[in-house]
Amino acid sequence: MGDRLKRGSYKGAELPDPQGTGKISRYIEIKNEAMISNPVIRTLLTAGLDACKKRVQKI
């Protein structure tokens, strides 16, 4: 077991992520609990969740 979490977003390249480089998916490595409070990371996580909810509603 590692001491960090790597969270991926399908179609994450469509999310507002100025640091991402993936063509389809985006990944963010959360190394500690404090990182979740970072506004940039929180915005990216929230945008990923919102995009997922919209895709699921279309099914």
Kinemage of the C-alpha trace (Angstrom):
@kinemage 1
@onewidth
@group {chain A} dominant
@subgroup {mainchain}
@vectorlist {calphas} color= white
{ca met a 1} P 0.000 0.000 0.000
{ca gly a 2} L 1.212 3.471 -0.861
{ca asp a 3} L 0.878 6.644 1.107
{ca arg a 4} L -0.805 8.613 -1.658
{ca leu a 5} L -3.818 8.487 -3.942
{ca lys a 6} L -3.737 8.904 -7.700
{ca arg a 7} L -7.157 10.007 -8.888
{ca gly a 8} L -8.021 9.888 -12.572
{ca ser a 9} L -10.786 11.566 -14.561
{ca tyr a 10} L -12.067 9.988 -17.759
{ca lys a 11} L -12.233 12.711 -20.418
{ca gly a 12} L -10.347 14.830 -17.917
{ca ala a 13} L -8.645 16.701 -20.751
{ca glu a 14} L -11.948 18.586 -21.060
{ca leu a 15} L -11.621 19.858 -17.474
{ca pro a 16} L -10.117 23.221 -16.516
{ca asp a 17} L -6.629 22.020 -15.618
{ca pro a 18} L -3.794 24.358 -16.559
{ca gln a 19} L -1.132 21.832 -15.513
{ca gly a 20} L -2.524 18.732 -17.219
{ca thr a 21} L -1.017 17.276 -20.347
{ca gly a 22} L -3.094 14.156 -21.065
{ca lys a 23} L -4.991 13.918 -24.343
{ca ile a 24} L -7.990 12.065 -22.858
{ca ser a 25} L -7.638 11.465 -19.124
{ca arg a 26} L -6.189 13.571 -16.343
{ca tyr a 27} L -4.623 12.290 -13.175
{ca ile a 28} L -3.806 14.052 -9.974
{ca glu a 29} L -1.624 12.587 -7.258
{ca ile a 30} L -2.868 13.486 -3.795
{ca lys a 31} L 0.097 13.042 -1.485
{ca asn a 32} L -1.517 14.144 1.765
{ca glu a 33} L -4.854 15.186 3.221
{ca ala a 34} L -3.952 18.878 3.169
{ca met a 35} L -3.746 18.826 -0.642
{ca ile a 36} L -7.512 18.287 -0.835
{ca ser a 37} L -7.978 21.776 0.643
{ca asn a 38} L -5.909 23.358 -2.138
{ca pro a 39} L -8.371 25.467 -4.205
{ca val a 40} L -6.881 24.345 -7.540
{ca ile a 41} L -7.154 20.674 -6.635
{ca arg a 42} L -10.621 21.101 -5.149
{ca thr a 43} L -11.804 22.853 -8.335
{ca leu a 44} L -10.422 20.056 -10.495
{ca leu a 45} L -11.994 17.329 -8.334
{ca thr a 46} L -15.356 19.125 -8.293
{ca ala a 47} L -15.292 19.682 -12.058
{ca gly a 48} L -14.505 15.984 -12.596
{ca leu a 49} L -17.401 14.918 -10.394
{ca asp a 50} L -19.808 17.327 -12.119
{ca ala a 51} L -18.735 16.093 -15.581
{ca cys a 52} L -19.225 12.484 -14.496
{ca lys a 53} L -22.726 13.228 -13.198
{ca lys a 54} L -23.652 14.847 -16.543
{ca arg a 55} L -22.396 11.833 -18.514
{ca val a 56} L -24.306 9.408 -16.283
{ca gln a 57} L -27.542 11.402 -16.666
{ca lys a 58} L -27.310 11.006 -20.468
{ca ile a 59} L -27.342 7.206 -20.214
